[in-house]
């Protein structure tokens, strides 16, 4: 009997352009969405090839950050901001919802394959939720108006922050850099 260990897959379309997976001139929306697509792909690329145990490893004590926790967190962020807040979809929260740290705290290698698949499955749903929302459309966020444009800027900030974490975590797990 051959035992095959699951490893996190490479993204379907690996990052190819230096800045974005979309245009770098022209209308604002395709540029913003292309950059978001690139950041999503970068997260998957940083995780690619690692086992479930490696994804769940917390190599920078006392921090509880792990690559799997970041995957779970960013799946939750996609759902909360794009599907629940912008599109108003009535979908269940992921990993405890906003303000709950179970996305990081409960990262378990036994569920890594499912959690990575959840992240990947969330992306086209988030894109569909965002597709009909004009950049100037406003949502209520804690009693204040917030435009879709500002939400996208927040998404870029969220990914940028966590991709830096992901790069450091990956290097500590197996020495790989430059993804």
C-alpha positions as CSV (number, residue, x, y, z in Angstrom):
1,X,0.0,0.0,0.0
2,X,1.3,3.4,-1.0
3,X,0.6,6.3,1.4
4,X,0.5,9.6,-0.3
5,X,0.8,12.7,1.9
6,X,-1.4,15.6,0.9
7,X,0.5,18.8,0.1
8,X,-0.9,22.2,-0.6
9,X,-1.4,22.7,-4.3
10,X,0.1,25.4,-6.5
11,X,-2.4,28.0,-7.7
12,X,-4.1,27.2,-10.9
13,X,-2.7,30.3,-12.5
14,X,0.6,31.1,-10.8
15,X,1.6,34.8,-10.4
16,X,3.0,35.9,-13.8
17,X,3.1,39.7,-13.9
18,X,5.4,41.7,-11.7
19,X,2.7,43.8,-10.1
20,X,-0.8,42.5,-10.9
21,X,-2.7,39.7,-12.7
22,X,-4.5,42.3,-14.6
23,X,-3.9,45.5,-16.5
24,X,-1.5,48.1,-15.1
25,X,-3.0,51.1,-17.0
26,X,-6.5,52.1,-17.7
27,X,-9.7,51.9,-15.6
28,X,-9.3,51.6,-11.9
29,X,-11.6,48.5,-11.3
30,X,-9.6,46.0,-13.5
31,X,-6.4,47.2,-11.9
32,X,-7.7,46.8,-8.4
33,X,-9.2,43.4,-9.1
34,X,-6.0,42.2,-10.9
35,X,-3.9,43.2,-7.9
36,X,-6.3,41.4,-5.6
37,X,-6.1,38.3,-7.8
38,X,-2.3,38.4,-7.7
39,X,-2.3,38.6,-3.9
40,X,-4.6,35.6,-3.6
41,X,-2.4,33.6,-5.9
42,X,0.7,34.7,-4.0
43,X,-0.8,33.3,-0.8
44,X,-1.5,29.9,-2.4
45,X,2.0,30.0,-4.0
46,X,3.7,30.6,-0.6
47,X,1.8,27.6,0.8
48,X,2.3,25.3,-2.2
49,X,4.1,22.1,-1.7
50,X,3.8,22.1,2.1
51,X,2.2,19.2,4.0
52,X,-0.7,19.8,6.4
53,X,1.6,19.6,9.3
54,X,4.0,22.2,7.9
55,X,1.0,24.5,7.1
56,X,-0.2,24.3,10.7
57,X,3.3,24.8,12.2
58,X,3.8,27.8,14.4
59,X,7.5,28.5,13.9
60,X,7.7,32.0,15.4
61,X,6.9,31.7,19.1
62,X,5.3,33.3,21.0
63,X,3.2,34.1,17.9
64,X,0.4,31.6,17.1
65,X,0.6,32.5,13.4
66,X,0.7,29.7,11.0
67,X,0.3,29.5,7.2
68,X,-2.8,27.5,7.7
69,X,-4.2,30.2,10.1
70,X,-3.5,32.8,7.5
71,X,-5.3,30.8,4.8
72,X,-8.3,30.4,7.1
73,X,-8.2,34.1,8.1
74,X,-8.1,35.4,4.6
75,X,-11.0,33.0,3.6
76,X,-12.9,34.6,6.4
77,X,-11.9,38.1,5.3
78,X,-13.1,37.4,1.7
79,X,-16.5,36.2,3.0
80,X,-17.0,38.9,5.5
81,X,-16.1,41.9,3.4
82,X,-17.2,40.9,-0.1
83,X,-20.0,38.5,0.4
84,X,-21.6,39.5,3.7
85,X,-20.9,43.3,3.8
86,X,-20.9,44.3,0.1
87,X,-23.3,41.9,-1.4
88,X,-25.4,41.4,1.8
89,X,-25.4,37.6,1.3
90,X,-26.9,35.7,4.2
91,X,-24.0,33.1,4.5
92,X,-22.7,31.5,7.6
93,X,-19.5,33.0,9.1
94,X,-16.3,31.1,8.6
95,X,-14.1,30.3,11.6
96,X,-16.2,32.2,14.1
97,X,-16.7,35.4,12.0
98,X,-15.5,38.9,12.6
99,X,-13.6,39.5,15.9
100,X,-13.1,35.8,16.6
101,X,-9.6,34.4,16.4
102,X,-10.5,30.8,15.9
103,X,-9.3,31.1,12.3
104,X,-5.8,31.3,13.8
105,X,-6.2,29.4,17.1
106,X,-8.0,26.3,15.7
107,X,-5.7,25.7,12.7
108,X,-5.5,21.9,12.7
109,X,-3.4,19.9,10.2
110,X,-6.2,17.3,10.1
111,X,-8.4,19.9,8.4
112,X,-5.7,21.6,6.2
113,X,-6.8,20.1,2.9
114,X,-10.4,21.2,3.6
115,X,-9.4,24.7,4.8
116,X,-7.2,25.3,1.7
117,X,-10.1,24.1,-0.5
118,X,-12.5,26.5,1.4
119,X,-10.2,29.4,0.7
120,X,-10.0,28.5,-3.0
121,X,-13.8,28.0,-3.2
122,X,-14.4,31.3,-1.5
123,X,-12.6,33.3,-4.2
124,X,-15.0,33.0,-7.1
125,X,-17.9,33.5,-4.8
126,X,-16.4,36.7,-3.4
127,X,-15.7,37.8,-7.0
128,X,-19.3,37.2,-8.0
129,X,-20.5,39.1,-4.9
130,X,-18.3,42.1,-5.9
131,X,-19.0,42.0,-9.7
132,X,-22.1,44.1,-9.7
133,X,-21.1,46.6,-7.0
134,X,-19.9,49.9,-8.3
135,X,-16.7,51.3,-6.7
136,X,-18.7,54.2,-5.4
137,X,-21.4,52.0,-3.8
138,X,-21.4,52.5,0.0
139,X,-22.0,50.0,2.8
140,X,-22.5,50.8,6.4
141,X,-19.5,49.8,8.5
142,X,-19.9,50.4,12.2
143,X,-22.2,53.4,11.6
144,X,-20.1,55.0,8.9
145,X,-20.4,54.9,5.1
146,X,-17.6,53.0,3.4
147,X,-17.3,52.7,-0.4
148,X,-16.5,49.5,-2.3
149,X,-13.3,51.3,-3.4
150,X,-12.3,51.6,0.3
151,X,-13.2,48.0,0.9
152,X,-10.9,46.9,-1.9
153,X,-8.1,49.1,-0.5
154,X,-8.7,47.4,2.8
155,X,-8.5,44.0,1.1
156,X,-5.2,45.0,-0.4
157,X,-3.9,46.1,2.9
158,X,-5.0,42.9,4.6
159,X,-3.3,40.7,2.0
160,X,-0.2,42.8,2.0
161,X,0.2,42.6,5.7
162,X,-0.4,38.8,5.8
163,X,1.7,38.0,2.7
164,X,4.7,39.5,4.6
165,X,3.8,37.2,7.5
166,X,3.4,34.2,5.1
167,X,6.9,34.8,3.5
168,X,8.5,34.8,6.9
169,X,6.6,31.7,8.1
170,X,7.5,29.8,4.9
171,X,11.1,30.6,5.3
172,X,11.1,29.4,8.9
173,X,9.2,26.2,8.0
174,X,11.5,25.0,5.2
175,X,13.8,27.7,4.1
176,X,12.0,28.6,0.8
177,X,12.0,32.2,-0.1
178,X,10.9,34.4,-3.0
179,X,7.5,33.0,-3.7
